Amino acid sequence: MEHIPVLKDHVEKYLDLAAGDTVIDATLGLGGHAKMIMEAIGKKGKLCAFEQDERNLKEAKRRLKKYEKQTIYYNDNFRYLKKRITESGIEKVDAILFDLGLSSPHVDEPERGFSFMEDGPLDMRFDQKSSLTAADVLNTYEESELADIFFRYGEENLSRKIARRICEHRKTEKFFSTLQLARFLEKTLPPPRMKKGKKKHPATKIFQALRIEVNDEMNVLKEALEQAVEVLRVGGRIVVISYHSVEDRIVKQFFKSLLIPEASPEEMLYRTHGDPIVESLTKKPVIPSPEEVEKNPRSRSAKLRAYKLLIPIK
Ligand SMILES: C[S@@+](CC[C@H](N)C(=O)[O-])C[C@H]1O[C@@H](n2cnc3c(N)ncnc32)[C@H](O)[C@@H]1O
């Protein structure tokens, strides 16, 4: 099946690439956006691509074989973005893309444990070298920690009730599989809630929360955004696509602090207090058209925000 990168035309527009540019693709996935980037930056351009999932990286390398001389691959978490870029001798880049979250193979392969449509182990690690799995979280975290995760990362209003039931249940049976957890949640929660005329499975929010916890996604994202603006040249563009409101809020709040920044005393020496550090290129987040959602249902929750750096950060 053809791989369709989400919001491709908008990504292209806001990255605004020119021949010879150096670009970071922080979430290479299967290389869909990367291919578009390579075509735009031409033979003199350079791509720095991060992908923490070894299997996705392998497949992307295969698909992008003809650009291998211009690409530096990092089989690493983008939380090490600045360190890895600097180690490669690159100081500043022209554009950066984050297309966050899961890739299709994560959802399609039950053994990765991300989906409750088919049975698989409660894993949910992007990086299979890391140690914490979703089963570990469910079977070992305190009730209050579970409730907190479900509320903050899943925006689940019944977080306390679910956490309590999980802790009761695990006294007699440990959690081990995706379908076991989904069935348990179906019994614990009220019948599927309707959203925009569609039923939302009761497990959706809990699966999202577990995935965020297992991969420490919110801390990773905050750290990576801070580093990203540090390696961006003045005039450089950063595009972020998020897929749920918890993630989008982090992006929005991070850039808000750069749109209306508070200057420290030493910064005041060279700029007026409150000068924006970035310009927002998207007044409202860009979302996919109904046609795109029909062709690629997984794009439905995507929100794209884009910014241009106006003042160097470091
Ligand atoms: C939505 S997919 C990207 C799809 C890609 N833009 C394409 O067109 O094929 C997100 C990818 O980012 C990877 N990823 C997620 N978080 C990451 C992180 N912190 N560091 C490195 N890679 C990450 C995932 O493994 C996944 O393959």
The ligand as an SDF file (V2000), in Angstrom:
LIG
                    3D

 27 29  0  0  0  0  0  0  0  0999 V2000
    3.8600    9.5510   12.7000 C   0  0  0  0  0  0  0  0  0  0  0  0
    5.2890    8.6420   12.4810 S   0  0  0  0  0  0  0  0  0  0  0  0
    6.2020    9.5870   11.3060 C   0  0  0  0  0  0  0  0  0  0  0  0
    5.8340    9.2940    9.9000 C   0  0  0  0  0  0  0  0  0  0  0  0
    6.7510    9.9750    8.8950 C   0  0  0  0  0  0  0  0  0  0  0  0
    6.6270   11.4100    8.9300 N   0  0  0  0  0  0  0  0  0  0  0  0
    6.5090    9.4670    7.5000 C   0  0  0  0  0  0  0  0  0  0  0  0
    6.1170   10.2500    6.6230 O   0  0  0  0  0  0  0  0  0  0  0  0
    6.7310    8.2720    7.2870 O   0  0  0  0  0  0  0  0  0  0  0  0
    6.2150    8.9660   13.9150 C   0  0  0  0  0  0  0  0  0  0  0  0
    7.5350    8.2040   14.0000 C   0  0  0  0  0  0  0  0  0  0  0  0
    8.3340    8.8460   14.9680 O   0  0  0  0  0  0  0  0  0  0  0  0
    8.9660    7.8850   15.7680 C   0  0  0  0  0  0  0  0  0  0  0  0
    9.1550    8.5040   17.0610 N   0  0  0  0  0  0  0  0  0  0  0  0
    8.1930    8.8150   17.9710 C   0  0  0  0  0  0  0  0  0  0  0  0
    8.7470    9.3900   19.0360 N   0  0  0  0  0  0  0  0  0  0  0  0
   10.0860    9.4620   18.7940 C   0  0  0  0  0  0  0  0  0  0  0  0
   11.1960    9.9570   19.5450 C   0  0  0  0  0  0  0  0  0  0  0  0
   11.0390   10.4850   20.7500 N   0  0  0  0  0  0  0  0  0  0  0  0
   12.4340    9.8870   18.9910 N   0  0  0  0  0  0  0  0  0  0  0  0
   12.6190    9.3400   17.7500 C   0  0  0  0  0  0  0  0  0  0  0  0
   11.6070    8.8240   17.0070 N   0  0  0  0  0  0  0  0  0  0  0  0
   10.3440    8.8920   17.5250 C   0  0  0  0  0  0  0  0  0  0  0  0
    8.0150    6.7030   15.8080 C   0  0  0  0  0  0  0  0  0  0  0  0
    8.7250    5.5100   16.0390 O   0  0  0  0  0  0  0  0  0  0  0  0
    7.3810    6.7600   14.4220 C   0  0  0  0  0  0  0  0  0  0  0  0
    8.0630    5.9410   13.5170 O   0  0  0  0  0  0  0  0  0  0  0  0
  1  2  1  0
  2  3  1  0
  2 10  1  0
  3  4  1  0
  4  5  1  0
  5  6  1  0
  5  7  1  0
  7  8  2  0
  7  9  1  0
 10 11  1  0
 11 12  1  0
 11 26  1  0
 12 13  1  0
 13 14  1  0
 13 24  1  0
 14 15  1  0
 14 23  1  0
 15 16  2  0
 16 17  1  0
 17 18  1  0
 17 23  2  0
 18 19  1  0
 18 20  2  0
 20 21  1  0
 21 22  2  0
 22 23  1  0
 24 25  1  0
 24 26  1  0
 26 27  1  0
M  CHG  2   2   1   9  -1
M  END
$$$$
